[in-house]
Each structure stands twice: as structure tokens, then as C-alpha cells.
Amino acid sequence: MRRALVLTILVTLLFAAFGVPSATERSDVPDRYKWKISDIFPTEAAWQKAKEDVAARVPEVAVYQGRLGESASVLYEALSTLMDVRLDLDRVSTYANMLRDEDTRVSHSVEMAQSARQVRVALRTASSYIRPELLALGADTIWGFVKKDPRLEEYRPWLDDILRYAPHTLTPPEEKVAAQAGIMSGAGATFHSTFTDAELPYPEVTLTDGETVRLDAQGYVKYRATANREDRMRVFHAFWGRYRDFRRTLAASLYAQVQTHMFDKDVHHYDSCLAASLFANNIPVEVYHQLLDDVHANLPTLHRYLRLKQKMLGLDRIGYEDLYAPSVKSVDLRYTPEQAEKLVLGATRILGKDYVDVLGHGFQGGWMDLMPSTGKSSGAYSTMVYGVHPYQLINFGGDYDAVSTVAHESGHSMHSYLSAEHQPFVTSDYSIFVAEVASTLNENLLLYSMLDKAKDTDEKLFLLGSALENFRTTLFRQAMFAEFELDIHEMAENGQPLTGDNLDDLYLKLLRTYYGADQGVCNVDSLYAVEWAYIPHFYYDFYLYQYSTSFVAGTSLAQGIRDSMAKGDTSKRDAYLHMLSSGSSKYPIQLLKDAGVDMTTPAPFAAATREMNDIMDRMESLLSGEGGHAPPGTGGQGGKGGGR
């Protein structure tokens, strides 16, 4: 007992000073840094009872098969029954997934998540008749029912979305089979996350100072940013060498996931996997292709940044290993979780007292699981439990990037909170096309808040450099991922296999194109071709492009809010908060238009690249001696990488 107490005290002191060691057991993490999963269910026994109850209610949804056209009241009863079961199942599923993510080594929680998924598949099967039956009724009958029964009004956006699916909806028996096939849709992603989080034998590497470190996902992110170039080379070669050893297996898991997208495309008669994915949010495929066209047209802006970073690092030529390297040696900003909270609340004050008060309560009220620990799911995310509150999983490392991640996930959480507060359950969720707007806007607000507080030139350079790295990773890197994702789906659609070797070839070509290898901008070792195997977002069905589009939208909205608030005008802020409160009551393109940004045009991307160039102008001015100077080649810190 005494030893355990001493260890807990020691770990707590380390948290307060630096964050947390990368190999801490969850039992050593103080409770104040853990989310309160008991707010959903007080015990696992309560969860089990709720799961059994919702599973028993699934057949109630099927009772209305063949009856939706009887009357407006019957239609309301059917839809409210469906939504009630969905709401309770969401709570069951989210609890199980969060418990699993606390420690992916624990088989019991993995089994809980799997059992919740089985209930979800059963619900999809039981409700598979609803779409084809509603489509058979037709728009006139449906809108007539809505007019007769005002209780159906809250279902109007959902029903309108259903009617769009007429060309892609099968007969009820066929839809039932397609729904049952959904049990296999997550197999590739589950394999990838389980293998990379819990079983991949991550390498160890000895640094030049003699320290031996383990390069798991958190270790890699930490040590790829080391100031010593020899150490960076060792880290990159060891980490990617280990991934290369398993590229065939990981290619098989990715191909399995792509096959599920192919199944949906073929069965539901879409022109392509891209069209199938974008249809759900009513996004024209031209938006996706426009993004890639805009990115390629603006690669010179990325190359300008790489040359600036090369100059600051004092290198003859920058390499892919140097992209996360520090650029300003004298700046090593460290933060406790409490300091991160204060900075994020201060940065978001421009969004109003109500916003800050709610988020402040979230910091203290069990919304967040902050600290990394052995077996904990890597990365960061925010999730919502309707009727409870949002939750955040974060692996806080104590640097500026960690504070930025807190701001990012807090944007998601406040989006979810405001939507749940102002929308019924049926329209409380929001599309992934707008999901990253709130998060990237918060990061932008944090940047400019920190710049206002910067004590000296080096700190300003560090913050501006972090902003440029955010442009690289979120605008350009995520767009590169999106292009890779499009390419692998088109390969599969054309009957080409997805093997470790041809995925390497494709990814390496994109890396060298984006980073200007042939133009002498950045050297890209062929070993890094396997980076595709590291990115979990490739399993998310065309999710990644929305990081780029949301970054563009968030950057534009943040600038507009700052400019208007400086003049005492709250209209742009109010329009933005209204968007966050709107859930899925409108389609995402329209929601963003209402907030003040039109993503169907190239104008937002052009505005984002102008801001990137303005930041580089500001940095070059500082480096030239106007307001201070940071010696080249003395190192600082890059921002977070896209995807991971």
C-alpha cells in the first residue's frame, strides 16, 4: 500500500510539472484527469441491464412494417419508437466504446463494445423496411401526414433526407440483407486499431544521449520532434521500418475496409465509392475534386513554407524527417492541464460568456479523459451522449500542441452540446462536413490569443511556426490523404489489387509530389512510403477531406468573427453559434453559407492560403531583425500531424 501511495504521489507531481510519462498505468492517473463515464451508467451492471432492455425493444421497431401509410399518428409512433431505441442504444454503445478505449488490452470491454455493435446491427435490420416503405408512400403522402400531425414537424429534415435516397433504395427484403451485412463493415478498422494499439511490437531506439525509448504511437509523436537531427533519423527509420515489416497484413485490413465501401456502392447503385460516401451529407462530388485542384494549384505556398523551415533549421536541404523538428530552440513551452484549461477558456472568450461558462463546467465536470496511459486508445476525439453531455479522449503531452488539441476537441464538444441543447434527438447530430469547423476555429482563436500574450520574438516565431505547421498538416497533408483515399478506391473499382507494395508506390508518389521532391524542395526517403499503414482515418470512408474543407471554413469564420467583434459587431459570432446549434436541421453546405462561408466556390481556399502567406511574411520580417531575431538552425517545435 505504501509503495502504491508513493507511486501515485510521484506520478501526480510529474503530471503537474510536465504532463505524464508515456507508459503510465491508468490506475496511477488521478481521478480529476479522467472522464466520468458513470454519468452515462453508474455501473457495468446498469449498462448490462440497459443493453438487454434496448435489445429487447428492437423488435418493437419492426411492428410497424407495412403500416407507415395507415395514418399520420401511426407514422409518428413508428418514428418516435425508432428514435427512442436509437437514443438508448447510442448511450449503450458509447459507454462500451469509451470503456474499451480506456485500455484496449482489456478483453471484457472489447467484448462489451462488440455486443453493443451486434445490437446496432439488429436495429438496422429491424428498421431496414422504413426507407423503402416511406419512398413507396411518396412525398405527397408524407408531407400530408406532417401537415396533419404537428408532432411530425421535427422529423421534416430527416424525412426530406429519406426521400433523396429514392434512386439508391432497394426493396425491403434486399435492404434487410444489406443491413445484416453491416456486421462486417467495421472488421478492417477493428483489426487495424486492435493491432496497432495493443499488439504491434513497437520498436525501441537508443538516442544519442544514451536514453532508450519505446516508439509506440505516443512515443513516435514525441520523439519525431526532437531537436537533434541524428535522433530524428533514428526515430523515423526505426518506427517506419517496423511498420514496413507488417505492411502486407495492414494492406489486407485496409483492402477489407475498401471492399465494404465497394459493397455499398454496388448494392445501392452509386456511380462510385466517393459518390456513395458524399451522398449522405448531400455534398456534390465536385467539392472533393475542387479541393484537390485547389491544393495542387497552391503547392508553391507549401513549398515556400518548407524552404522557410529549412532556413530556420540551417539545413542544406530539408528532409521528411525534419518536418516536425523545432525551429526556435529557445522556446520550450510546457503546460499543465490546468494551464491548458485557462488558455482555452481565455481564447474562446470572444464567443461569449455562455460558451465559456459551459466549457469551463466541462473541464471540471468529468467531460475529459486527459492523460495517456498504457493500452489507452491513441489520438484524441470528442463524442456526445444525448441527454448527458459530451466527452473527450485526449492524450495530453504538456506542450503547445497538447493545448491546441484541447482547444480542438473542446470545439467539437461545444458543437455537440449546443446542438443537443437546441435540437431534438432526430436532428441533434451533425455531418462530418461541418464537424471540424468548430474545432479548427478554436485552434485559430487560440493561436491569435497566444500571439497577443507572446513575451518575445522567439515565442512569436514559435507560435507562427506552429500555425504554419497546422496549415501544412491540416490543409495540405489531409488533402494528400484525401487524394490517396480517392486513388485506392478508384483502383479497387477498376479491379486492381491493394497490396502493401502497390500502396507503397502510390503513397510515395503523392508524398514526393506534395513535398516537391523532384523540385529539390524536400527529400523523401522511400522507407516513408509505408506511412499509409499508420493512418486510422483511411478506414473512415472519405472522412479526411473534411479536415481540409473544415480548416478552410474555420479559418475564414474565425477571421470574420475577430474583425467584426473588434468593431463591436456580434452578428458574425451569433451566426456562427447559430450554426453550432443547428445540428442537421439543414444540409451542411447551407449551414456554412448561413454562417458566412460558401464552400462551393474556391474563395475560402484562396483566403486560407493568403493567411498562410501573411504568416510567412510576418515570420520573415521577424527573422530579418524587425522586432527581433532567432538564430537559424537552433530548433523549436512543429505542430501536430494530420491524421495522427
N, C-alpha and C positions, 0 to 999 in steps of 0.2 A: 504494500500500500504506500509506504513512504517513497519508494522508488518511482511509482506511478505519479505521485503528487509532485515530486521534484521534476520529473519529465514534463508534466503539464505546465508547471511554472516556467520552466526553461523555454518551452515552445511558445507560451504566451508572450514572454519577453522578446523572443525572436520575431513574432508577429508584429509587435509594437514597433520594433526597430526597422525591420526590413521586409515584412510580408510574411513568407512562410517557406520552409525548406520544401524541395520538390518531392521528397519521399516520406512525408508525414502520414501517419495513420489517422483515419477520420476520428477515432476515439480521442485523439490528442487535440483536436480542434475545439477551441472554446465555443460554447453554445451561441454566443452573441454573433458569431460569424456563420451560423447555419440557418437555413430556411426552416420555417415552422410547418412541416408537412402535416402536422396534427391539426392544422386549421381546416384541412380537407376531410380527413378521418382521424379520430383520436387514437385509434389503434389499428393494427393489421386485422384484428378480428372484426372490427367495424367495417373495414374495407371488404373483407371476405363476404360479410353479410350483404353489403351493398352490391357487390359483384353478382352474387347469387340472385338478389332481388331484381337487378336490371336484366339479367339473363332470363329470368322467369317472365319478365314483361315483354321481351322481344316478340313473342307470338301475338301479342295484342295488336302490334302494328299490322300484321297480316290479316287481321279480322276484317279490315275494310277493303280488301281486294275485291274488285268488281262492284264496289258501292260508291266510289267517289263522285259519280254523277247523280246520285239519288237526290241530293239537296245541298244547299249552302251549309246547313248545320252539320250534315254528315261529313262534308269536306273539312270543315273546321275541326270536328272531333278527330278525324284521321290525322290531320297535320299537327294538331296540338299533342296528340298521343306520340307521334313520331318525335317531335321536338323535346318532349319531356324525357323520353327514353334516351335520346341523344345527349341531353344535358347531363343526366346522371351517369351515362357511360363515359362522357368526357372526364368527369371527375374521377371515376374508377381508373380510366386509362392513364390520366395524368399523374395520379398518385403512384401507380405502379411504375411508370416510366421514370419519375423522379427518384423513387427509392432505388431502382436499378442503377441510375446514373450516379448515385452517391458512392457506389462501389460495384463496378461491373464484374468483380470476381465472385460475387455472392450469387450462387445459382438460384436460391429461393426467389430473390427479387426479379431475376431474369424470367423465371417461370411465371411469376405474377404478371409481368408485362405481356408475356406470350398468351396467357389465359385471357387477359383483357382484350388482346387483339382478336382472339377467336370469337369473343362475344361481338366485337365490332363487325367481323365478317358475317356473323349470323344476322346482325341487324341489317347489314347491306342486302343480304339475301332476302330477308323478310320484307324489306321495303322496296325491292327491285321493281315491283309492279307499278309504283307510284308514277314515275316519269312517263312510261308508255301509256298508262291509263289517262293521265292528265292530257297528254298530247292527243289522245284519241277523242277526248271531250272537245278540244279546240278552244281557241282564245275567246270566242263569243260566249260560250257557256261559262268558262272560268271567270271572266270579268263580270258576267251577270251575277254569279254567285257572290263575288266580292261586293258588288253593289247592294245585294240583298242582306248580307250579314256583315256589319261593320267590323266584327271581330277578325275577319279575314284580311283587313286592310294592312296589318303589319306583315302579312305574308306576300304582299304585292311584289316587292323586288325579287323574292325567292321564286314566286310563280312566273314572273316575267323571264327569269333566268332559265327556268324549266322549258318554257316554250321555245327558247332559242335552240334547244337540243333536238328539235324535230328531225333534222337530216341525219342525226347520229344516234338515234334511239332504236333499239331492236324491239321485238315482241316481248311480252312479259316473261315467257319461259326462257328466251335467249338471254334477257337481261339477268335473270336469276342465275344462269350458268356463269355469265361474265362476273357477277358479283361473287360467286363462290370461288372463282379463280383468284380473287383478290387475296386469299390467304397466302399466295406465293409471291405477291408483289413486292414484299419487303425483304425477301430472302437474301438478295445480293447485298443490300445495305446492312442487314443484320450481321452477315458474315464479316463484312469489312470492319464494322465498328467493334465487334467482339474480338476479332483477330488483332486489330491494331491497338485497341485499348487494353486488352487483357493477356494476349498470348504471343504477340510478335516479340521475338527475342532481341530487344533493342541493344545496340552496341554500347560499349564503354570506350572512352577515349582519354588518353593522358595528355593534358595540356602542357604548354611549355614551362609552366611554373611547378610541374610535378603533380598537380592535382588530377585525379582520375574521376571523371564524371560520367553518369549514365545518360545516354541520349534517347530518352523517350520523347513523346511529343512536347511536353513542357520543357525538358532539358534542351531539346533542339532549338526551340524558340528562344530560350535564354542565351545559349552559347553561340548561336549564329550571329549575335550582335556584339560579340566580344571585340575589344579594340585591337587585339593582336591578330594580324593577318595570318600568321602561321597557324594559330589556333583555329581561326575560321576555316582554313583549308582542311585541317584535320577533322573538324566537326562535319563539314559538308561531305567529305569523302567517306567518313565512317557511316554517317546517317544514310546517305543515298546509296552507298554500297550495300547496306543491309536491306533496304527496300528493293534494290535490284535483284537480290537473292530470291525474293518472293514475287517478282513481277508477273510470272506466269499464273500463279494462284490468284493474285489480285486482279489480273486481267480477266480471269474466268468469272470472278464475282461481279466485276463491272459489266461484262457481257451479259450475265444473267439478269442484271437490272435493266439493261437496254432492251432485252428481249421482252420484259414485261411492258415496256413502252410500245414496242412493236405490236404486241398482242392487242393493246387498247386501240392503237391506230388502225389496225386491220379489221378488228371486230366491229368498231364503231364508224368505220368508213371516213377517216380523215385523210387528207392528202399527204400528210407527213406527221412524224412524231412531234415536230415543232408546232404544227398547226393544232394537233390534239392537245398539247400542253397549254398553249396560249388561249385556246378557245374558252377554257374555264373562266378566265377573267376578262373575256371579250377584248383581248389585245390583238390588234392586227399583226400578222407576221412581218409586215413591212417595218414595224417599230424595231424588231430584233435586227433585221438586216440593216436598217438605218444606223443603229448603234455601231455595228461593226464597220460600216462605211465611214462613219464619223471618226472612229478610233484610228483606222488606218490613215485617214487624211491628216490626223493630228499627231502621228508618231514623231514628227520632228520636235514637238513640245516635250514628249517623254525623253527623247534623245538629248535635248538641251539640259534637262534635269540631270541625266546621267553624267553628262560632261561636267556640270557644276559640282556634283558629288565627287567625281574623280579629282577635280581640282582641290576640293576641300580635304580629301584624303591624301593628297600628294602622290597620286599614283600615275605611272606612265600610261596605264590602261586599266580601266575598271573591269572587274570580273563579276560573274553572277554571285560569287561568294562574298562580295563586298557590299551588296545592296542593303544589308541590314546593319552595316558597320557604323560605328559612331563617327560623327563628323566634327564634333566640338568636344574635345577631351575634357575641358574644364567644367563641363556641365554633367552632373550625375544626380539628377533629381530623384529623390526617394520619398515615398509617401506611405503613411499608414492607411488602413481602411477608413478611419475616422477623418483623416485629412482629405481623402478622396471624396467622401460624402460632402464635406464642406465646400470643396471646389465645384462639384457638380451642381449643388444647390445654388451656389453663387452664380454660376454660368447661366443657369436656366431661370434666374430671377426675372429676366426680360419677358418670360412667358406668363408672368402674373403670379400673384400671391397664392391663389388656389392651387395652381400647378405645383408650386414649391412646397406648400403645406402637405399635399397628398404624398408627394415623393419623399419628403422628409419623414412622414409616418412610415412609408415603406422601408426606409433604411433601418428604422428602429423596430418595425413590426413583423419581422420574420419573412420578408419578401425574398431575401437574398441568401444564397449559399456561396460564400466568397472565396474560401481558401482551397488551394489544390491539396489533394491527398492521394495516396497510393490507391489505384483502382478507380478513382473518380473519373467520370467521363471528361474528356479533354474539351478545350474550347470554351464557348460561352453561348448562352441562349436565354431568351425570356419566353415564358409560357403563361397562359391565362386560365384560371379556373373560374368560370362564370358564377357569380353569387358569392365568391370567396375573395380572391384578389390575385394579382399577378405574382409570378415567381421568377427569380433569376438564378441561373447557374453561372458562376464566374470562377476562374482560376487566377486569383489576384496575385500579381507578382511584385507589386510595390513600386513600379516605375511609372513614367508618364503614360506609357501605352496602356497600363493597367487602369489608370484613372480614366483614360479615354474609353476603354471598354466598359467601365461602369456607366459613363455618360451614355454610351451607345445602347446598352441593354436597358438603361432607365428610360430612354426614349421609347423603346418597344413597350416597356411595362406601362408607361403613362398612356400610350396609344391604346393599349388593351383596356386599361382602367377607364379611360374616358368613353371609349366605345361601349363597354359593358354598362356604364352608368347611364348612357343616353339611348341605348338601343335595346329592343327585346332580343332574346337569345337568337332568334332566327336571323337577325342581321347584325349581331354583335361582333362576328368575326370579320376580318378584312383581308383583302387579297395580298399575296406576297408582292405584287407590283408596287403597292404603296407601303408595304411593311417596313422597308428600310429607310423610308423618308424621315420618319421621326427619329430614328437612331443616328443617321448621318447628320441631320440638322443639329442634334445635341452635341455631336463631336465638333461641329463647326462653331457653335456657341462657346464651347469650352476653349477652343483654340484662341479665339479673339479675347475672351475673358482673361486667359493666361498671358497673352501678349500685353494686355493693359497692366498686368501686375509684374511683368518681367523686370528684373533688377538691373540687368546689364546686357551688353551686346551679345555675349555668348549665349545667354539664356534666350534672347530673341532669335538668334540663329538656330538654336536647338528647336524651338517651337515652330519656326517657319520651316525648318528641315523636316520636322515630323509631319507638318501639313503637306509638304510636297510628297513625302513617302505615302501619305494617305491617298493622295491623288494617284500615285503610281499603283498602289495595291488595290484600290477600290475602283478607280476609273479604268485604268489600263490592264492591270493584272486580271481583274474579274472579267473584263471583256475578252481577254485572251482565253480564259477558262470557258467563256460562253461560246467562243469560236471552236474550241476543241470539242465541247459537248455537241455542238451542231454537226461537226465533222464526223464524230463517231456514230451518231445516229444516222447520218446520210450513208456512211459506209455500211452499216447494218441493213439499211433499207435497200441498198444495192447488192446485197448478198455477200459482202466482204466480211471475213472473219475479224474479230477483235482479239488479237494475241498480244502478249507482252512486247514482242518485237515491233509489230506494226503500230502499236500505241506509242511506243518509244519514238519511232520515226516521226510520227505525226506531231507529237508534243515537242520534240526537239526542233522541228522546222518552225513551229509557231514561236517558241522561245527565241530563236535566233532572228526571226523576222521582227518581233516586237522590240527586242533589245538591241537591234541594229548591229548584230554580229558581223554581217557582211560589209557594213559600212565602217567597221572599225570602232564602233561605239562601245560595245560591251562584249567581253569574251564569255562564251557559254560552253562549258565542258560537256561532252557527250554523256557523261555519267548522270547529269541532271535531267536527262530525258525521262527518267522514271518518276519525276515529281508528280505526275498524274495519279500515281497509285496512292499518294498521301492525302489527296483532297476528298473529304467525305461528301462534299456538296455535289459531286458528279452523280450521286445516287438520288438526287432530289428532283429530277425531271424538269430540266430547264429552269432552275431556280436562279442560277448565278448571274445572268444578265441583269437581273433586277437590282443587284448591288450597284452596278454602274448607273442604271437609269435612276435609281433612288438617290444615289450620290449627287447626280446632276440636279435632280429636283430639290433635294435638301439644301444643297449649296445655294441655289437660286432663291429659295424661300427664306433661308437664314439671312442672306444679304438684304432682301427686301424688308424683313422684319426689323433688322438693325437700322436701316436707313429711315424707315417710317417712324419707328419709335424715337429716334433722335430728334424728330420734328414734333413729337407729341401725338402722333397719329397711330392709333391702335388697330386700324382696320385690317392691316395685313396679318398681324398677330391673331386677331379674332377670327379671320377667315381660315387661318391655319388650324387653330384649336377646334373650329367647327369641323374641319376635315377629320381631325383625330376622333371627334365624337360621332362621326357618321357611319362607322363600321362599313357594311356592304350595302347600305341603303341606296347607293348609286354605284355605277361601274367605275373602276379606278381611274381611267383616263379622264372621266368627267369630274371626279373628286379632285384631282390635281388641277384641272382647269379652274374649278371653283376657288381653289386655294391660291391660284395665280400663276400656274406654270403649265404650258401646253407641250406635252411630251410627243405630240405628233409632228413637231417641227424640229429642225436642227438647232434652233436658237438656244435652248437651255444648255446643250453640249458646248456650243460656242462660248457661252457665258462662263461655263466652268473652266474651259481652257484659258480664257482671258484671266480669270482669277489665278490660275496656276502660273501664268507668265508674270502677273503682277507680283506674286510672292517671290518669284525668282529675281525680278528686278529689285525688290526690296532687299533680298539677301545679298545680291551682288553689290548693292550700294553699301551695305554694312561691311562687307568683306573688303571693299576698296578703301575703307578708312573713314567713311562718312558716318560718324556715330560709333566708331569702334572697329576693332579688327580681331579676328580669330585666326591664329596661325594655321595654314593649311597642313593637313596630314596629322592633326593631333586628335582626331576621333571625336564622337558624340553618340547619338543613338537614333536609329531609324524607327519608323512607325511600324504598325502591325502589318503582317502579310495578309493578303486577301485569301479567303477560303480558310486558311489557318495561318 
